[in-house]
């Protein structure tokens, strides 16, 4: 992290001299990507997470009857507008960023099974939390965000507990996917690598938001595809590809606690098993300004489920997911 006048990267730039950008001067040894902030100067982004959900109730045609519709289709999306304001800047230590959710709106093509008229994820609107971020862009302290996620998680449950704790459908996982992994492409670069060369790859992990309660992760391979010179600065074009991860990191947030039932279709189904996941993405990162400009992540996953009461059919759920971010 840096202030406008005291950043380590700016000091290096002055030493190089001239008007050539730091990105170009660093090209001989590798491009240096850092997430930079100016105290009191806010950045605003819009995040959009959408998915198309297809449920094939009888993929093996064990129960199908002529004229009976065995495929169900629906869509859902979460749109979030966030502002990030540096309140304490330390270019050599931890910088404190105040993140404020200006708006959060959920839309669905079908009303999910449940009594709630408002998706729990919409309760993020108007809430703020602090993040402590290191010089490389790695978030070192998520505690306030983790606490907020748990608080909003409680909003997914029905107030009437006479029939037990019942959770309605929500898109909290989509909010987590956009906020917990901010600047991941830059933060996951090996700080000892001495910069990136075009064509270089590195690894990380991201979460998998889903329409059901399912704790899974995706392995990510990032690649520096090219450097584009623009009037706004040198843009690093970073591609990404996704495959299923074998496990989920212990420290990732869990919105819900205790025992509960889930209402709607994805509470009726169970025993979810991830069959496949594949996809790609692209990010534009402004090296000179030290900020994310935009990204798109797209992937398709297939999930096998089980129908209770011993019915033989095993529905297959196909989810086509898109997550985008753009600086406003």
C-alpha positions, 0 to 999 in steps of 0.5 A, a space after each residue: 500500500 502507499 500514499 501519493 508521496 511516500 510509496 516505495 514504488 513511487 520512490 523507485 520510479 523517481 530513481 529511474 527518472 524520466 517520464 517512462 512508466 514504472 511498468 515499462 521500466 520494470 519490464 527487464 526484470 518483471 512487471 511489479 503489481 501492487 494494490 495502491 491507495 491514497 488516503 481519503 480517496 475512495 474507489 467505487 465498484 459494481 459487482 454482479 453475480 448471476 447464474 443460470 440453473 438447470 435441473 434435470 430431474 431424471 437424467 437416466 430417464 427412469 421416471 419420465 413419462 410422455 409429455 412430462 417436463 423433466 427439466 426445470 430452469 431458473 436464474 438468479 442474480 446479486 448486484 452490489 455497489 461498494 466503495 473502498 476508502 483508505 482510512 490509515 495508509 502504511 506503505 510498509 505495513 497494514 493499510 486499513 480500508 473502510 468498505 461500504 456497501 451502498 446497495 445490494 439487490 437480488 433478482 430471480 426468475 422464479 420465487 424460491 420456496 420460502 416465506 421471505 420476501 427479501 433475500 438475506 444478502 440484501 441486508 448487506 446494503 448500508 453496512 460497512 466493515 474494515 479490511 487490513 491489507 498488506 503491501 502486496 494486496 493480501 488481506 491480512 485481517 478479515 475479522 469485521 467482514 467475517 462478523 458481518 457475514 455471520 450477522 447477515 447469515 442470521 437474516 436467512 432464517 425464519 423468525 418462527 422456530 416452532 418447526 425448527 430452524 428453517 433457512 430460506 434461499 439466499 445469495 450470501 455466498 455470492 457476496 463472499 465471492 466478490 468481497 473475500 477475494 478482492 485483489 486475489 490475482 495480485 495478492 497471490 503472486 509470490 512476493 519473492 518472484 521479483 516481478 512477473 514476465 508476460 506468459 508467467 502463471 501462478 496459482 490460487 483458490 476462489 470460492 464457488 457460490 451456489 444455489 444450495 448450501 455447498 462448501 466447495 472451492 475452485 483452483 485457479 491458474 492466473 496468467 499474465 497475458 500482456 501489458 496494454 498501454 493506455 492513456 489511463 496507464 499500463 494495464 496488465 491483462 490477467 487470464 484465469 482458468 478454473 477447476 474443482 479444488 480437492 478441499 476448502 481452506 479452513 479460514 474461509 467464512 461460514 455464514 450459518 451455524 448450528 443445525 437447520 433445514 433448508 426450504 425450497 427445491 435445494 432443501 428437498 434435494 440433498 447429498 450434493 456431489 460436484 461432478 465437474 467445473 470448468 471455466 475461464 476469466 479475464 482481469 484488467 489491472 492498472 499497474 501505474 495506478 495500482 488498482 483493479 479496473 474490471 474482471 469477468 469470471 465464467 464457469 459451468 459446473 455440474 452437480 449430482 443430487 439425491 431425491 429423498 424417500 429412496 426414489 431412484 432418480 439422481 437429478 443433475 444440476 447444471 449451473 452457468 455462473 458469471 461474476 463481474 466487477 467494474 470500477 465506476 
